[in-house]
Amino acid sequence: MNWNKLSKWFYPGTRIKRWGALGIFSGLMVGFSLILLIGGERIGALYDFLSSSPIYYYLAASFALLGGILGLIWAVSRLALSVTGPLNFLDRSPSNLILRSRLLDRGPKVVTIGGGTGLSVLLRGLKQYTSNITAIVTVMDDGGSSGRLRREMDMLPPGDIRNCLIALADDESWMSKIFQHRFENGSELGGHSLGNLIIAGVEQIEGSFERAIEETSKLLNIRGRVIPSTLKNTNLVARLEGGEVLSGESSLSDHPKRIERIELEEEAPPYPPAIEEIKSADVIVLGPGSLFTSLVPNLLVNQVGKAVEEASGKKFYVANIMTEPGETDGFSATDHLEALGPYLNLSSLDYVVVNVGKARQELLDRYAREGAELVEPDLVDDNEYGVRPLLDDLVDTVELEGKRTVKHDHGRLAKLVLSSLD
């Protein structure tokens, strides 16, 4: 028997102890009834035989007690497995099922807003503490595999949705290999992500993008929920210094001028569940992710920004670790916050999460050659917006598309956010 797995059965809140106690009491009742049925004379003879030798007596008592307890636990474990096994083909451990349903389901209700790979990092950490997670994701991408599917199939881009679904999956390591696989050959399939194609296929089967997300969520057995901020198929428009206008998310990182304003090509109504989730959240986290192409697009959707401002939950903005060429060149933490100001009342925020750690110098040198640098942690406690900076070393590096990349440490980030609720 695996004692590490067995210990999970006794986590506080799983209610195993109370049902185990009931089982033991019931077993004693059965034993008492058997004593009455067998009769005192026969029981007395057996007792006299065992008590004639203290060794036999205590050995028999110990074996009976230990065998009964282990048998009870094993029986309950097998029963739970036989019932829940067909419902959970990715993780057949009943202890993990109980941990999730009893502990994670009691966690705070967290709404995250953003897109891209940044948001998926946060989700990966949050799912260790709660399954009451809703990721509200931008659907403005027009490049790569998502952009091709958007143009060819007249659907919303699935890429950011896919990343968030994978991050919340119970068995992320295995499902990530499948959903993140990118075809290398073929004029039609080359460059496409398998996960994007699966979502596109499910949309055709189910008849709607939101139903495709729901069914893919079931397939991945995710902890939480992923929804778009809008179902409107529209594009981003950027107004640059000097009056130049760029259209499409993919064009915003390929220019030398500073972005003055981001807009939507067409007015976009909100996806109603997104507004409902924001209003009822205990925690709302904006970012991390590209400021102008992952975070702000959600706030441009009608009513989303206002819903965030008016929500009663604690509100966090997670500033990026690195600047992004074409979007936030030279931005400090305060610059990021100020750039968010035209789209959200900054005084409605409670906290701004700022990294103070550093990556290896050779990695920073490579970023510098690409036009990116560490975001300066210049936000002070006594700032004009009344928000509280949360400073910590949050640097982690991950392999992303064959390149070592600086990202937030998902465990430390989630812990920093949730520990601020105490």
VOBA-361725 format. One line per 10 residues: number of its first residue (from 1); for each residue y, x, z of C-alpha. Coordinates in Angstrom, 1 decimal. Example, Ala and Ser with C-alpha at 12.3 -4.5 7.8 and 13.67 -1.06 7.14 Angstrom:
REM residues 2
1 = -4.5,12.3,7.8  -1.1,13.7,7.1 $
***
This chain:
REM residues 422
1 = 0.0,0.0,0.0  3.5,1.3,-0.9  5.3,1.3,2.5  8.7,1.9,0.9  8.3,-1.3,-1.1  6.9,-3.1,2.0  10.0,-2.1,4.0  12.2,-4.1,1.5  10.6,-7.3,2.7  12.4,-6.9,6.0 $
11 = 16.0,-6.4,4.8  18.4,-8.6,6.8  19.0,-11.9,5.1  15.8,-12.1,3.0  14.4,-14.6,5.5  10.9,-12.9,5.3  10.8,-12.4,9.1  11.2,-16.0,9.9  8.6,-17.1,7.5  6.3,-14.3,8.6 $
21 = 6.8,-15.4,12.2  5.9,-19.0,11.1  2.8,-17.7,9.4  1.7,-15.7,12.5  2.2,-18.7,14.7  0.3,-21.0,12.3  -2.5,-18.4,12.3  -2.6,-18.5,16.1  -2.8,-22.3,16.0  -5.8,-22.1,13.6 $
31 = -7.4,-19.5,15.9  -6.9,-21.8,18.9  -8.4,-24.7,17.1  -11.5,-22.5,16.2  -11.9,-21.6,19.8  -12.0,-25.2,20.8  -14.5,-26.0,18.1  -16.8,-23.0,18.8  -16.8,-23.7,22.5  -16.0,-21.7,25.6 $
41 = -19.7,-20.7,26.3  -20.2,-18.8,23.0  -16.7,-17.3,23.1  -17.4,-16.2,26.7  -20.6,-14.4,25.7  -18.8,-12.5,22.9  -16.0,-11.6,25.4  -18.5,-10.4,28.0  -20.2,-8.2,25.3  -16.9,-6.5,24.2 $
51 = -15.4,-6.2,27.6  -18.5,-4.3,28.8  -17.0,-1.2,27.2  -13.2,-0.7,27.2  -13.6,1.4,23.9  -15.3,-1.5,22.1  -12.9,-4.0,23.6  -9.6,-2.3,22.6  -11.0,-1.1,19.2  -12.0,-4.6,18.2 $
61 = -8.6,-6.0,19.4  -6.6,-3.4,17.5  -8.6,-3.9,14.3  -8.3,-7.6,14.5  -4.5,-7.5,15.1  -3.8,-4.9,12.4  -6.1,-6.5,9.8  -4.5,-9.9,10.5  -0.9,-8.6,10.0  -1.7,-6.6,6.9 $
71 = -3.7,-9.5,5.5  -0.9,-11.9,6.0  1.7,-9.7,4.4  -0.6,-8.9,1.5  -1.4,-12.6,0.9  2.2,-13.6,1.0  3.1,-10.7,-1.4  0.4,-11.7,-3.9  1.4,-15.3,-3.7  5.0,-14.5,-4.4 $
81 = 4.0,-12.3,-7.3  1.8,-14.9,-8.8  4.6,-17.4,-8.7  7.5,-15.3,-9.8  5.8,-12.8,-12.1  6.0,-14.9,-15.2  9.7,-15.5,-14.5  10.7,-11.8,-14.2  8.9,-9.7,-16.7  11.3,-6.7,-16.3 $
91 = 10.8,-6.2,-12.6  7.6,-7.6,-11.1  8.5,-6.6,-7.5  8.9,-9.7,-5.3  10.9,-7.7,-2.8  13.5,-7.0,-5.4  13.6,-10.6,-6.4  14.2,-11.6,-2.8  16.8,-8.9,-2.3  18.7,-10.2,-5.3 $
101 = 18.5,-13.9,-4.5  19.2,-13.6,-0.8  21.6,-10.7,-0.5  23.3,-10.2,-3.8  23.9,-13.9,-4.3  25.9,-13.8,-1.0  28.2,-11.1,-2.3  31.9,-11.7,-3.1  32.8,-13.5,-6.3  34.3,-10.9,-8.5 $
111 = 36.0,-11.4,-11.8  36.6,-8.4,-14.0  39.0,-8.4,-17.1  38.9,-5.9,-19.9  36.7,-4.6,-22.6  35.1,-1.6,-24.1  33.0,1.0,-22.2  35.5,1.1,-19.3  34.7,-2.3,-18.0  31.0,-1.7,-18.3 $
121 = 31.3,1.2,-15.9  32.8,-1.0,-13.2  30.1,-3.7,-13.8  27.4,-1.1,-13.4  28.7,-0.4,-9.9  29.5,-3.9,-8.8  26.0,-5.3,-9.6  24.6,-3.2,-6.7  26.7,-5.2,-4.2  26.9,-8.7,-5.7 $
131 = 25.5,-10.9,-8.5  28.5,-13.2,-8.3  30.2,-11.3,-11.2  32.0,-12.7,-14.2  33.2,-10.3,-16.8  36.0,-11.7,-19.0  35.9,-9.7,-22.2  38.3,-9.2,-25.1  37.2,-10.2,-28.6  39.8,-8.5,-30.8 $
141 = 37.8,-5.5,-32.1  37.9,-5.1,-35.9  36.3,-1.7,-36.3  32.8,-0.3,-36.6  29.7,-2.5,-36.4  31.6,-5.3,-34.6  34.3,-5.4,-37.3  31.8,-5.5,-40.1  30.0,-8.4,-38.5  33.3,-10.1,-37.9 $
151 = 34.3,-9.9,-41.6  30.9,-10.5,-43.1  29.6,-13.3,-40.8  32.9,-14.8,-39.7  32.0,-14.4,-36.1  33.7,-12.9,-33.0  33.1,-9.2,-32.5  30.1,-8.7,-30.2  30.5,-5.0,-29.3  32.4,-5.2,-26.0 $
161 = 30.3,-8.2,-25.0  27.2,-6.2,-25.7  28.3,-3.3,-23.5  29.0,-5.6,-20.6  25.7,-7.4,-20.9  23.8,-4.1,-20.9  25.7,-2.9,-17.8  24.7,-6.0,-15.9  21.1,-6.0,-17.0  18.5,-5.7,-14.3 $
171 = 16.6,-3.0,-16.2  19.6,-1.3,-17.8  17.9,2.0,-18.7  15.2,0.4,-20.9  17.3,-2.4,-22.4  20.2,0.0,-23.1  17.9,2.1,-25.4  17.2,-1.0,-27.4  20.5,-2.7,-27.5  22.5,0.5,-28.0 $
181 = 20.3,1.8,-30.8  22.4,2.4,-33.9  20.9,2.5,-37.3  21.5,5.7,-39.2  20.2,4.9,-42.6  20.7,2.1,-45.2  23.8,0.9,-46.9  23.6,-2.5,-45.1  22.2,-1.5,-41.7  23.7,2.0,-41.4 $
191 = 26.1,2.2,-38.4  25.2,-1.2,-37.0  24.2,-1.5,-33.3  20.9,-3.3,-32.8  22.4,-5.2,-29.9  25.2,-6.5,-32.1  22.7,-7.7,-34.7  20.7,-9.5,-32.0  23.7,-11.3,-30.7  24.7,-12.2,-34.3 $
201 = 21.2,-13.5,-34.9  21.1,-15.6,-31.7  24.5,-17.1,-32.7  23.1,-18.3,-36.0  20.1,-19.8,-34.1  22.2,-21.4,-31.4  25.2,-22.4,-33.5  27.9,-20.9,-31.3  29.1,-17.5,-29.9  29.2,-18.7,-26.3 $
211 = 25.6,-20.0,-26.6  24.5,-16.6,-28.1  26.0,-14.8,-25.0  24.2,-17.2,-22.6  20.8,-16.7,-24.3  21.2,-13.0,-24.6  22.1,-12.9,-20.9  18.8,-14.6,-20.1  17.0,-12.1,-22.4  18.5,-9.2,-20.4 $
221 = 18.1,-10.9,-17.1  21.7,-10.0,-16.1  23.3,-10.1,-12.7  26.3,-12.2,-13.3  28.0,-13.7,-16.3  29.8,-12.4,-19.4  32.3,-14.6,-21.2  35.0,-14.1,-23.8  38.7,-14.7,-22.9  39.0,-16.8,-26.0 $
231 = 37.0,-18.1,-28.9  39.9,-17.7,-31.3  39.2,-15.2,-34.0  42.5,-13.4,-34.2  43.9,-9.8,-34.4  46.2,-7.6,-32.4  49.6,-6.7,-33.7  51.4,-3.6,-32.4  55.2,-3.1,-32.7  56.0,0.7,-32.6 $
241 = 59.1,2.6,-31.9  61.3,2.4,-34.9  60.2,-1.1,-35.8  56.9,-0.3,-37.6  54.2,-3.0,-37.2  50.5,-2.3,-37.2  47.8,-5.0,-37.4  44.2,-4.7,-36.1  42.9,-3.0,-33.0  41.3,-0.1,-35.0 $
251 = 44.7,1.0,-36.4  46.4,1.4,-33.0  45.0,4.8,-32.2  45.8,6.4,-35.6  49.6,6.8,-35.4  52.0,9.2,-33.8  54.5,6.7,-32.4  54.7,5.0,-29.0  53.6,1.4,-28.7  56.5,-0.9,-27.6 $
261 = 54.8,-4.2,-27.7  51.4,-5.8,-28.3  51.1,-9.3,-29.6  48.4,-11.6,-31.1  48.5,-12.5,-34.8  47.9,-16.1,-33.9  48.2,-18.1,-30.7  44.9,-18.1,-28.9  43.8,-20.8,-26.4  41.7,-19.6,-23.5 $
271 = 38.0,-20.2,-23.1  38.1,-22.8,-20.3  35.4,-21.2,-18.1  37.5,-18.0,-18.0  40.4,-19.8,-16.3  38.1,-21.6,-13.9  36.4,-18.3,-12.9  39.8,-16.6,-12.3  41.0,-19.4,-10.1  38.0,-19.4,-7.9 $
281 = 37.5,-15.6,-7.6  37.5,-13.6,-4.3  38.4,-10.5,-6.3  40.0,-9.9,-9.7  39.8,-6.5,-11.2  41.9,-5.5,-14.3  40.3,-2.6,-16.1  39.4,0.2,-16.4  39.7,0.5,-20.2  42.1,1.0,-23.0 $
291 = 45.4,-0.4,-21.8  46.7,-1.9,-25.1  43.4,-2.7,-26.8  41.0,-3.7,-24.0  43.1,-5.1,-21.1  46.4,-6.5,-22.5  44.6,-8.5,-25.2  43.1,-10.7,-22.6  46.5,-11.3,-20.9  47.9,-12.3,-24.3 $
301 = 45.6,-15.3,-24.4  47.3,-18.5,-23.3  47.2,-19.1,-19.5  45.1,-16.1,-18.7  47.9,-14.0,-17.3  49.4,-16.9,-15.4  46.0,-17.8,-13.9  45.7,-14.2,-12.7  49.2,-14.3,-11.1  48.5,-17.6,-9.4 $
311 = 44.9,-16.8,-8.2  44.4,-16.5,-4.5  41.8,-13.6,-4.8  42.7,-10.0,-4.1  43.9,-8.3,-7.4  43.2,-4.8,-8.5  44.4,-2.8,-11.5  42.2,0.3,-12.2  44.3,2.9,-14.0  42.4,5.1,-16.6 $
321 = 41.4,8.7,-15.7  42.4,10.1,-19.1  45.3,9.3,-21.5  44.4,7.9,-24.9  45.9,9.3,-28.1  48.0,6.8,-30.0  48.0,4.4,-27.0  49.0,6.1,-23.8  50.1,9.6,-24.7  51.6,11.4,-21.7 $
331 = 51.3,8.3,-19.5  51.1,8.8,-15.7  49.6,6.2,-13.3  53.1,4.7,-12.9  53.6,4.6,-16.6  50.4,2.6,-17.0  51.5,0.2,-14.4  55.0,-0.2,-16.0  53.4,-0.7,-19.4  51.4,-3.6,-18.0 $
341 = 54.6,-5.2,-16.6  55.6,-7.2,-19.8  52.2,-9.0,-19.7  51.7,-9.6,-16.0  53.9,-10.0,-12.9  53.1,-6.7,-11.2  54.1,-8.0,-7.8  51.1,-10.3,-8.0  48.8,-7.3,-7.8  47.5,-6.1,-4.4 $
351 = 46.1,-2.7,-5.3  46.2,0.0,-8.0  43.2,2.3,-8.1  44.2,5.8,-9.1  41.9,8.8,-9.6  42.9,12.1,-8.0  39.8,14.1,-9.0  39.5,16.6,-11.9  36.8,17.2,-14.5  35.5,20.7,-15.5 $
361 = 38.1,22.8,-17.2  36.1,23.3,-20.4  35.9,19.5,-20.7  39.6,19.1,-20.1  40.3,21.7,-22.8  38.3,19.7,-25.3  40.2,16.6,-24.4  43.5,18.5,-24.8  42.5,19.5,-28.3  41.9,15.8,-29.0 $
371 = 45.4,14.9,-27.6  44.3,13.5,-24.2  44.9,14.7,-20.6  44.3,13.6,-17.0  46.5,10.7,-15.9  48.9,12.1,-13.3  48.4,10.2,-10.0  52.1,9.8,-9.3  52.1,6.3,-7.8  53.4,6.4,-4.2 $
381 = 52.9,4.0,-1.3  56.5,2.8,-1.2  56.9,1.6,-4.8  59.2,-1.0,-6.3  56.3,-3.3,-7.1  54.9,-3.6,-3.6  51.4,-2.7,-4.6  49.2,-0.4,-2.6  47.7,2.7,-4.3  44.0,3.4,-3.7 $
391 = 43.5,7.1,-4.3  40.1,8.7,-4.6  38.1,11.3,-6.6  36.5,8.9,-9.1  35.6,11.4,-11.9  32.2,11.3,-13.5  31.0,12.5,-16.8  28.4,10.7,-19.0  26.9,11.4,-22.4  28.4,8.8,-24.8 $
401 = 27.5,8.8,-28.5  26.4,12.4,-28.3  29.5,13.7,-26.5  30.2,14.5,-22.9  32.8,12.0,-21.8  35.0,11.5,-18.6  34.4,8.2,-17.0  34.9,6.6,-13.6  32.0,7.1,-11.2  30.7,3.5,-11.1 $
411 = 29.3,3.7,-7.6  32.4,5.1,-6.0  34.7,2.8,-7.9  32.9,-0.4,-6.9  32.6,0.8,-3.3  36.4,1.6,-3.2  37.3,-1.8,-4.6  34.9,-3.9,-2.4  35.6,-1.9,0.8  39.3,-2.8,0.5 $
421 = 38.4,-6.4,1.2  37.6,-5.7,4.8 $
***
